[in-house]
Amino acid sequence: MFDVMKVASVSSFLVAWCAPALVFAQSYGQPGSSPQPYGQTAPAQPYGQNTQTPSNLQSGGLAPPDSTGSDPFATSTPPTSTEQELQRADREDAGRGLEFVWLNAEVGGMHLGLQTFKANDLVDADAVGTTQTGPLFGAGLGVRLVFVTLGARFRLASFADWQLWTLNGELGLRIPLGAIEPYFTLGGGYASIGSFDSDNVGGDLNDAGVDITGFNVRGGFGLDFYLSDLFSIGANFTGEVLALTRPGVDPSRLNASGSSAEASAEVYAADGSSVGLGATLTAVAGLHF
């Protein structure tokens, strides 16, 4: 009897001391678990509920990504007004599409001084006006590579005593701003003066073969307004320098009679040259493909 009571006492003692250890062993190593105070057991969780809690582990200031699936590098900073304006201009420009070929026609006026920088008897200044203003007509054709244009341009200007025509190669730089497009041009090429007016100068200069030729260099800027993808209207201003020469002709071919005519014949018998300056303002209508 004594032995049975002794064994029962020892068994109760072992159960009392081992129960907390078993509880600790079951909860050890599980996320969100912590040892319970001696003699207490963890409250039972409702069936089906997760007993884990979010981890707060950090290392060196770094934390694991949020489990919600959001991008930690994503930003929600709204675009600035400048960015919005650039995006709008890009949409408008892209909406017009790419342009590969262009052609245009122009009409306006030109003011020209034949001997602005150099005067060496290019014409008889006593009989022919060397500085005049008159109407001008022109046309151009070329290709476009994004912002750059390449082409050729012909212009004809009519003055009181003579005509000037030019045929130039032309390089352009365009700045697309939606429907409005400013541009700059640089050109140069062949220039010729002829068709002297018979009423003012006399037909003898044309019959005698007075030939005035040379070259010009031109620079300018303009503005086009696109009414559609294919059609535009605008304005253009250019300034140019002309270097012209004239070979002498046989005075007898001028049929000079009278002192003034003989003096003019002596002028054209010798070679002449000049360097002049001109300015042109035109309205332009263009097609774009």
Secondary structure, DSSP 4 states (H G I P E B T S, - for coil): -HHHHHHHHHHHHHHHHHHHHHHHHHHTTSTT--PPPTT--PPPPPTT----------BTTB-PPPTT---TT---PPPPHHHHHHHHHHHHHHHH----EEEEEEEEEEEEEEEEEEEE-SS-TTTS-SEEEEEEEEEEEEEEETTEEEEEEEEEEE-SS-EEEEEEEEEEEE--BTTEEEEEEEEEEEEEEE---TTTT-THHHHTT--EEEEEEEEEEEEEEESSSSEEEEEEEEEEEEEEEE----GGGGT--SHHHHHHHHHHHS-EEEEEEEEEEEEEEEEE-
